[in-house]
Amino acid sequence: MTQAQWDEHSGHMKDDVKWPATKADILATCSGEDVSPEVMEDLKMNLQEGTTYNSADEVKAALVS
């Protein structure tokens, strides 16, 4: 995920995702939003199963390159 993509979706991550959240929680929340297929694919491929993310900042660290 690029910084620009993150900037576009960061408000959603911070406001709509209930923290702490797992990969499944984040995907479920984002699937009903206006999230591009490319960003959804990044979420699916780069978030770790079995990991609980405590904030949007932790997700950003895992995704933004």
Secondary structure as the mmCIF struct_conf table of DSSP 4:
data_model
#
loop_
_struct_conf.conf_type_id
_struct_conf.id
_struct_conf.beg_label_comp_id
_struct_conf.beg_label_asym_id
_struct_conf.beg_label_seq_id
_struct_conf.end_label_comp_id
_struct_conf.end_label_asym_id
_struct_conf.end_label_seq_id
HELX_RH_AL_P HELX_RH_AL_P1 GLN A 3 ASP A 16
BEND BEND1 VAL A 17 VAL A 17
HELX_LH_PP_P HELX_LH_PP_P1 LYS A 18 LYS A 18
BEND BEND2 TRP A 19 PRO A 20
STRN STRN1 ALA A 21 THR A 22
HELX_RH_AL_P HELX_RH_AL_P2 LYS A 23 SER A 31
TURN_TY1_P TURN_TY1_P1 GLY A 32 GLY A 32
BEND BEND3 GLU A 33 ASP A 34
HELX_RH_AL_P HELX_RH_AL_P3 PRO A 37 ASN A 46
BEND BEND4 LEU A 47 LEU A 47
HELX_LH_PP_P HELX_LH_PP_P2 GLN A 48 GLN A 48
TURN_TY1_P TURN_TY1_P2 GLU A 49 GLY A 50
HELX_LH_PP_P HELX_LH_PP_P3 THR A 51 THR A 51
STRN STRN2 THR A 52 TYR A 53
BEND BEND5 SER A 55 SER A 55
HELX_RH_AL_P HELX_RH_AL_P4 ALA A 56 LEU A 63
#
